[in-house]
Amino acid sequence: MIIDSIDMFAYAEIIRPVNCAMAALAVYIATIVAGAGFYPPDAVIYGMVAVFTICGAGMIINDYFDIETDRINRPDRPLPSGRVKKGTALAYSIVLFMAGIALSYMISMTCLYIAVGASLLLVIYNAVLKRMLLIGHMSVSLLVALTFVFGGFIVNNYIPTLFLALLAFLANTGREIYKSIEDILGDTKVGITTLPMKYGVLRAKTIASAFLIVAIMLSFVPFLLNILGLVYLLFVVIADIVFLLAVLMPTKFSSKACKLAMLIALIAFLAGTI
């Protein structure tokens, strides 16, 4: 059967390839920070592809469980729009999870354990933890942070990646809370209790902003500890400015600003290794 180009686009769209590419880039950067060099050996390439596929599977599972809220908040996404069927999406995610786990096995047993744990956490988060206020946001951020630690384990030197993982955890937690404020309408209609619903939008924004401000304050530590060089400092200042804008601007723009700032921060991590 010939699948038309619109369907193919939907299958690419549902994994959110930009997010997956950022996760794979985080792995690559972590391996450089850990001492692997700029020209990745096979193990690093396997790790990058593994994280890309597991991240993509997680995005599908997220849409699978969120289909009712997405009918309100994001009706144009592949599942609520009907461009991808629920059963097909579930099978797609299973294939991607298995591919990522298999690639991780080819690297080391430690990487296999991390890949299996991350895959399970992605499913548990979407099925259960998402509805547990701050715990849900922090679970996602733990997975984001884990990409850096995973990169360190690929080259058997994870210690230098821990501070990068901490910064990623703090910044992403702030972004996740901002996203929950954006989604409050759909979450209310399907009966999901989120942080802004429980404590109010203003208080939720304050909590999100606090995570970002702590991340900004700690962002200079990798330079001070000589983990990353002067070029890192130049780029991370730009990222910090965008994070501050996310704090100051209307909440509906904050999560997008955070995503841009996190991309700049990734560039800062990479530039700092030069």
N, C-alpha and C positions, 0 to 999 in steps of 0.2 A: 504494500500500500504506500502510495506517495503522500508524504506529509507536507503540507504547504508551508511557505516561509513564515506565515503568521504563527502557526503552531510551533515551529522550531524556535521562534523568538520567545514564545511563552515558556518553553522548557528551559531556555537559557535565562530568562528573566526571573523565574521562580527561585533559582539558587542565589540570586543577587550577586553576580560575578564580581562586582567592584569590591564588595565586602570580603568575598573569598580571596580575591587577589591581595587585599590589604593584609589578611591573615597569613597568606603564603609569604608575602614580603616581610612580615614580622619574623617569621621563622628564619628567613635568609639573613636578615639583619642580626638576629640573635646569634647565629652561627659565626658571623664575622666578629661580633663583640667577644664571643667565646674563643676566638683565635683561629677560625677555619680559613680565613683569607677570602678574597673577592671572587675567586674562581671555584664555584661549588663542586665538590666531589659528588659521586652518584648518591651517596647517603643523604646529602642535603637536598638534592633534587627530589628524591623519593619523599623526604619529609615535607617539602613544600607542596607537592601534589597531594600527599595524604591529608594535610591540613586544608587544602583547597576543597577536596571532595567531602571531608567530614563537615566542614563549615557549610558547604552547599546542602548537604543532607539535613543539617540542623535548620537551615533557612526553610527548607520544604516542610519539615516537621512543625516548625513554628506556624507556617501558613495553614497547615493541616488542622491544627488545634484551634487556630484563630479565625477560621473561615467565617464564623457568624459575626464577630466584631469587625472583620475586614469588609463584610458586606455593607457596613455603615461607614467605617473610617477610611477604607481603601478599596472601594468596589471595583477598581480597574485592575487589581492584581489578578494573576492567572487563575487562581482557584475560585474566588467569588465571582469572577466574570465568566466562568465556565470554559475558559480556554484550555484548562487542564483539569481532568477529572480527579476526584479524591482518591480513588483506588489506584489510578496510575501514578499520582504524586507519591503515595505511600510506597509503592514498588520502586519508584525512582530513588527515593531516599534510602531504602534498604540497600540497593545496589551501590550507591555512593558511600554509605557507611562501610560496607564490606570491602570496597576498593581501598578506602583510606586505611582501614585496619590491616589489610593484607600488605599494603606498602610499608606500614609501620613495622610489621613483623620482619620485613626484609632489612630493616635498619638494626634493630636490637630488641631484646625482650622488654627492656625498660620503656622504649618508645611504644611497643605494642600495648603495654599496660596503660600508658597514658592515653593512647588512642581509644582503647576500649572504655576507660573511665570517662573520657570526655564525651564519647558517643552516648553512654548511658546517662550522663548528666544532662546532655541536651534533650534527651527524651523525657527524663524525670522533670526537668525544668518546665518544659512545655505542658506536660500532663498535670503537674502538681505544684511545683515551686513558684511558678509565675503568679499564683494567687496568694502568695505569702508575703505581701508587701515588700519590705526592703530585702528580704532573703532572696526573692526572685531576681531583683536587679543585681544583687551581689553575685548570684550564681552565674549569670551571663558574663559579668565582669571577670570572674574567676577564669572562665573559659578563654576570654580574650587574653588575660595575663598568661595563661598556660601556654599560649603559642610561643612566647619568648622562652619559657622554661623548656619546652619541648625542643626548641632549636639548640639550647645549651646541652641537652642530653644527647642530641644527635652526634655532637663532637666531644662528648664526655667531659664537659666543663660548664656546668649550669650556673655556678656561683656568680659570674659577672652579669648574668641576665636577670638576676632576681630584682634588682632595683628598677630595671626597665619594666619588668612585670608589675611591680608595685605602682608605678606611674600609670601604666595602662589600666590597671584595676580601678584606681581612683577616678581617672578621667572618664572611663566608660560607665562607671556607676552614676556619675553626674548626668551623662548623656541618657542613660536608660530612664532615669527619673524624669528628665525633661520629656522624653518620648511618651511616658505614661500620662503626662499632663495633656499632651496633644491628643491622646487616644481616649480621653475621659468620657466623651459622648458615647462611643461604641461600647466601652467597658460598662458604663452605667446601664445601658439597655439590655445587656446580656447577663447582668448580675455579678460582674467581677469587681471585687473590692481592691482598689489600688491605693497607693500612697496619697495621691491628691484627693481621692474620694474620702479616705479615712480622716485625713488631717487638714484638708483644704489645699487649694492651688498655691496660695502664697507660702504656706509652710513647706509644702513639697518643693517649691522652687528654691526656698532658702536652704533646704537640705542638699539639693542638687548642686547649688552654687558653692556650698561648703566643701563638697568633695572636689570640685574644680579648683577652688582656691588652695586647698591643701596640696593638690597635684602641682599647681603653679609654684608654690613655695618650695616644694621638694625637687622641682625640675632642674635646679642648679647643682644638685648633689652629685650626679654622675660626672660633671666637669670638675667639681672640687675634689672628688675622690680619684680623679685621673682615669676614670673608666672611659670617658669620651673626651675628644679634643676641643680646641677652640671653635672650630667650625660648627660643632654641635651647639655651642652657646649662642652663636649668631642665629641659627635657625630656630632654636627652642624659644628664644625671645619672641619671634614672630608667632609661633604656636601659642605662647602664653597670652599674647595680645588678642588673638582670636578667641581663646578661652574666656578672657575677660569680657570681650564683646558678647559672648554667649550668655554671660551672667547679666549683662546690662540691657541687652535687647529684649523685645517682647518674646515671651516663652515659645510662641509658635515657630520662631526662627532658631531657637537655642540648640535643638538637637542637630540641626543641619550645620550650624556653626561649629559645634563640638566635633562633628565628623570631619569637617575640613581641618580643624585644629589638630585632630589626631593623625590625619594624613601628613600634615606638616611636621608633626612630632616624629613620625616614622622616618621622614626625610632627614630630620635632625639626627636621629639615631644613626642612620646610615652615613650621613656626612661626617659625624663625629668620629667615625672609625678611620677616616682618611688620614 
